[in-house]
Amino acid sequence: MGSDSSPAGRGAPARIVPVRRPGLWGASALAIVALAWLAHSVWHNPNIVHAVVAQYQFAPAILAGLRTTVTIALLAAVIGLVLGVLLAVMRLSRSPVLRFASAGYTWIVRGTPLLVQILVWGNLALLFETIGPFRTNAIVTPFVASVLALGLNEGAYMAEIVRAGILAVDAGQHEAATALGMSRTLALRRIIWPQALRVIVPPAGNQFISLLKATSLVSVIAGGDLLTAAGNISSTNLRTVELLLVATFWYLALTSVTGVAQVFLERRLARAHAGHHGRR
């Protein structure tokens, strides 16, 4: 038999040729062209006065609205997290009453538009003129109504996120904790919750980013947020688009910073989880 004189026959490594993807390159080029056209058309649009955008980018009223937006988002997130954990534990309880109450709350809140909930809280005085000895409008201000509406809405979504994280922990962990004599509460705090965090953090981070953007909805009740501030200014100078661009810039800045923090936290939790398994 004759010897194989080809490179493969002589034991040379096979040459790997990458698969050509003309469709992928074409789609990428089309996306770049579309983005470039959009940026060019917005930047050179004669109806946009760039000096107005620059003038109000760091205006005191805009920065005050930005601080209010961040404050509303943080307070609503805390309310949502606490309420979400409570609702998730109730949903996993042995009591059918607690399970029904948790499921009913989640169904009502998630099944109705957030804008409707904000309007209800903003007009609570139409339902109850007083709360105890106080007038409702004196207690439930637009700021308080904004925090309550967003926080209670956030709790329904966080409940499902927390519940999914707890259920993602292997059932053997629950059984091992019970075998060690731990109560359900102690096992949840020391065994289940630390493991569930790795599953909870990514969707919770995405939910907080959605919450930051949802704060713009409280402008319908003059919640004092960023969009409210931009709207107040545009109502006087009639430069609506320019003020919307100002608000857009700050919303992008907030969500970008939050996204970076989320990635950092996820990596840290992943390293901690890997280190824990490495020591076992």
Secondary structure, 3 states (H helix, E strand, C coil): CCCCCCCCCCCCCCCCCCCCCHHHHHHHHHHHHHHHHHHHHHHCCCCCCHHHHHHHCCCHHHHHHHHHHHHHHHHHHHHHHHHHHHHHHHHCCCCHHHHHHHHHHHHHHHHCCHHHHHHHHHCHHHCCCEECCEEHHHHCCHHHHHHHHHHHHHHHHHHHHHHHHHHHCCHHHHHHHHHCCCCHHHHHHHHHHHHHHHHHHHHHHHHHHHHHHHHHHHHHHCCCCHHHHHHHHHHHHCCHHHHHHHHHHHHHHHHHHHHHHHHHHHHHHHHHHHHHHHHC
